């Protein structure tokens, strides 16, 4: 299916609950990455004397943070959490998966608490989505009913 025929179909916005659960899954993955890198750094420090305890923690934290920033740039705009819940972060106009820069903009904005408040407005997009020009859509079979026109994204026309 090419991008033009894909553009003509209205997209169903992902529910807030699916987006929240996907974010929780991605945060759990980031924590797992932190601990895995920390264990590896601890093991390496036995052989390399220059690796200090604080360097192990900082390096593990940075690698976990990199996952959080770039997660939506994984294929089809789906972080692991989004893939498990059949949702995707896509470009608002082309409906192609998030680019690396869009992923960084979306997820860096999530560091601010006010970012999440925006999702409860009628447009159901976070401040990070607005800045990155992305939306989060349902990709698989719908598991919830479309409640209103605000669930359907038709290039901002509905």
Secondary structure, DSSP 8 states (H G I E B T S, - for coil): --HHHHHHS-EEB--HHHHHHHHHHHHHHHHHHHHHHHHHHHHHHTT-TT--HHHHHHHHHHHHHHHHHHGGGSGGG--HHHHHTTEEEEETTT--B--HHHHHHHHHHTTSHHHHHGGGSTT---HHHHHHTEEEEE-SS-SS---SGGGEESTT--
